[in-house]
C-alpha cells in the first residue's frame, strides 16, 4: 500500500472512531438521552490500517446502538442490571434493582427496545460510515493514486 494512501486511511480511521465514540457518549437517541452508560461500548471502537485497507472494530453489540434490539429472546438480565447501575437509575415504588432489570428485560423481549420501536435509526454509526463519506474517502484515494501515477509517468519519460 502507498504510504500516502495509508496516511489517508489512518486519518479517516482516527476521525471515524472519534466521532462514533462521541456519538455514543453524547447523541440523544431517545427521550432518555445518549446511549452511553459505562463507556465500554465507546471504548471498544478502534480501527486498523493494513495491506487490506481500513477496518473498524467494536464490541459485538455495536449495531444494537444503531438500530435497537427487536423483540424476541430475553436480553441478558445481568447486562441490564449493569446498565441500571452505570446510568444510574433509581427504581421507584420499593422495587429492587434486580427486579427492575428483569422487568426491563421482559419488556425488551416482548416489544424490543425503544430505539427499535422508533424505527432503529440512531445515526451513531450511519452519520459516520455512510455513502457520502465513503465517496469522499474514495475520491481522496483516487486523487492521490492519480498524482502518484502522473509523477511516476513523468519520471519515466524524463
C-alpha positions as CSV (number, residue, x, y, z in Angstrom):
1,X,0.0,0.0,0.0
2,X,1.2,3.5,-0.8
3,X,2.4,5.5,2.2
4,X,0.1,8.4,1.3
5,X,-2.9,6.1,1.0
6,X,-2.0,4.6,4.3
7,X,-1.9,8.1,5.8
8,X,-5.3,9.0,4.4
9,X,-6.8,5.8,5.8
10,X,-5.2,6.4,9.1
11,X,-6.6,9.9,9.3
12,X,-10.0,8.8,8.2
13,X,-10.0,5.9,10.8
14,X,-9.0,8.2,13.6
15,X,-11.7,10.7,12.8
16,X,-14.4,8.0,12.3
17,X,-13.6,6.3,15.6
18,X,-13.5,9.7,17.5
19,X,-16.9,10.7,16.0
20,X,-18.5,7.3,16.7
21,X,-17.2,7.4,20.3
22,X,-18.5,10.9,20.7
23,X,-21.9,9.9,19.2
24,X,-22.2,7.1,21.7
25,X,-21.4,9.4,24.6
26,X,-23.4,12.4,23.7
27,X,-26.0,11.9,20.9
28,X,-29.5,11.7,22.4
29,X,-31.2,8.9,20.5
30,X,-34.4,8.6,22.6
31,X,-36.1,10.7,25.2
32,X,-33.7,9.1,27.8
33,X,-30.7,10.7,26.1
34,X,-27.4,9.2,24.9
35,X,-26.6,5.5,24.7
36,X,-23.6,5.8,26.9
37,X,-23.8,4.1,30.4
38,X,-20.5,2.6,31.4
39,X,-18.4,3.8,28.5
40,X,-17.3,0.3,27.5
41,X,-19.0,0.3,24.1
42,X,-17.4,3.7,23.1
43,X,-14.0,2.5,24.3
44,X,-14.4,-0.7,22.3
45,X,-14.4,1.2,19.0
46,X,-11.0,1.1,17.2
47,X,-9.5,0.9,13.8
48,X,-6.7,-0.8,11.9
49,X,-5.0,0.0,8.6
50,X,-3.4,-2.9,6.9
51,X,-2.5,-4.0,3.4
52,X,-6.2,-5.0,3.1
53,X,-7.3,-1.4,3.9
54,X,-9.1,0.2,6.8
55,X,-11.1,-1.9,9.3
56,X,-13.2,-0.5,12.1
57,X,-13.8,-2.8,15.1
58,X,-16.2,-2.6,18.1
59,X,-17.9,-4.7,20.7
60,X,-20.2,-7.3,19.1
61,X,-23.4,-5.4,20.2
62,X,-22.4,-2.1,18.4
63,X,-25.2,-2.5,15.9
64,X,-27.8,-2.5,18.7
65,X,-26.6,1.0,19.5
66,X,-27.5,2.0,15.9
67,X,-30.8,0.0,15.4
68,X,-32.0,-1.1,18.8
69,X,-33.0,-4.6,19.7
70,X,-36.0,-6.3,18.2
71,X,-38.5,-8.3,20.3
72,X,-37.7,-11.9,20.8
73,X,-35.4,-13.5,23.2
74,X,-34.7,-12.1,26.7
75,X,-31.6,-9.9,26.8
76,X,-29.1,-10.9,29.5
77,X,-30.6,-9.6,32.8
78,X,-27.1,-9.2,34.2
79,X,-26.2,-6.7,31.5
80,X,-29.4,-4.8,32.1
81,X,-28.5,-4.7,35.8
82,X,-25.0,-3.3,35.0
83,X,-26.7,-0.7,32.8
84,X,-29.1,0.3,35.7
85,X,-26.0,0.7,38.0
86,X,-24.0,2.7,35.4
87,X,-26.7,5.1,34.2
88,X,-27.6,5.4,37.4
89,X,-31.3,4.5,37.6
90,X,-33.1,4.6,40.9
91,X,-36.1,2.2,41.0
92,X,-39.4,3.6,42.3
93,X,-42.0,2.0,44.5
94,X,-39.6,0.0,46.6
95,X,-38.7,-2.3,43.7
96,X,-35.2,-3.8,43.8
97,X,-32.7,-3.2,41.0
98,X,-32.7,-6.9,40.2
99,X,-36.5,-6.8,39.8
100,X,-36.3,-3.7,37.6
101,X,-33.6,-5.4,35.5
102,X,-36.0,-8.4,35.0
103,X,-38.9,-6.1,34.1
104,X,-36.8,-4.1,31.6
105,X,-35.5,-7.4,30.0
106,X,-39.0,-8.8,29.8
107,X,-40.2,-5.6,28.1
108,X,-37.4,-5.7,25.6
109,X,-38.2,-9.4,24.9
110,X,-41.8,-8.5,24.3
111,X,-41.6,-5.2,22.5
112,X,-38.0,-4.6,21.6
113,X,-36.0,-1.5,22.8
114,X,-37.4,2.0,22.5
115,X,-34.9,2.8,19.7
116,X,-36.1,-0.3,17.7
117,X,-39.7,0.7,18.3
118,X,-38.9,4.2,16.9
119,X,-37.5,2.8,13.7
120,X,-34.0,2.0,14.7
121,X,-32.0,4.8,13.1
122,X,-29.9,6.4,15.9
123,X,-27.2,7.7,13.5
124,X,-24.5,6.8,15.8
125,X,-22.8,4.8,13.1
126,X,-24.6,5.8,9.9
127,X,-23.8,9.5,10.4
128,X,-20.1,8.5,10.2
129,X,-20.0,5.4,7.9
130,X,-22.2,6.3,5.0
131,X,-22.1,6.5,1.2
132,X,-21.3,10.2,1.2
133,X,-18.3,9.9,3.5
134,X,-17.1,6.7,1.8
135,X,-17.3,8.5,-1.6
136,X,-15.2,11.4,-0.3
137,X,-12.6,8.8,1.0
138,X,-12.6,7.1,-2.3
139,X,-12.1,10.4,-4.2
140,X,-9.2,11.3,-1.9
141,X,-7.6,7.9,-2.5
142,X,-8.1,8.1,-6.3
143,X,-6.7,11.7,-6.4
144,X,-3.6,10.5,-4.6
145,X,-3.2,7.5,-6.8
146,X,-3.6,9.7,-9.9
147,X,-1.0,12.1,-8.5
148,X,1.5,9.3,-7.8
149,X,0.8,7.7,-11.3
150,X,1.4,11.1,-13.1
151,X,4.6,11.7,-11.1
152,X,5.9,8.2,-11.9
153,X,4.9,8.6,-15.6
154,X,6.7,12.0,-15.8
155,X,9.9,10.5,-14.2
156,X,9.8,7.6,-16.6
157,X,9.6,9.9,-19.7
158,X,12.2,12.3,-18.5
